[in-house]
Amino acid sequence: MNFKFHPEAEAELNAAIDYYEERQENLGLEFAQEVYAAIHRIISFPEPGNG
């Protein structure tokens, strides 16, 4: 299953990534990886309690 962000949500995510990256090198990258990992868990296990 694929996903896509609402344009406003994507802009907010990108702003958060930039914010964290400005605070500490690679922190924005780590944040983005965690967000995408969570999305993939939701896609893989869409029913509550199955993951």
For each residue, the residues with C-beta under 8 A, 3 or more apart:
1: 43
2:
3: 39 43
4:
5: 9 10 13
6: 9 10
7: 10 11
8: 11 12
9: 5 6 12 13
10: 5 6 7 13 14
11: 7 8 14 15
12: 8 9 15 16
13: 5 9 10 16 17 32 35
14: 10 11 17 18
15: 11 12 18 19
16: 12 13 19 20 28 31
17: 13 14 20 21 28 29 31 32
18: 14 15 21 22 28
19: 15 16 22 23 28
20: 16 17 23 24 27 28 30 31
21: 17 18 24 25 26 27 28 29
22: 18 19 28
23: 19 20 27
24: 20 21 27
25: 21
26: 21 29 30
27: 20 21 23 24 30 31
28: 16 17 18 19 20 21 22 31 32
29: 17 21 26 32 33
30: 20 26 27 33 34
31: 16 17 20 27 28 34 35
32: 13 17 28 29 35 36
33: 29 30 36 37
34: 30 31 37 38
35: 13 31 32 38 39
36: 32 33 39 40
37: 33 34 40 41
38: 34 35 41 42
39: 3 35 36 42 43
40: 36 37 43 44
41: 37 38 44 45 51
42: 38 39 45 46
43: 1 3 39 40 46
44: 40 41 51
45: 41 42 50 51
46: 42 43 50
47: 50
48:
49:
50: 45 46 47
51: 41 44 45
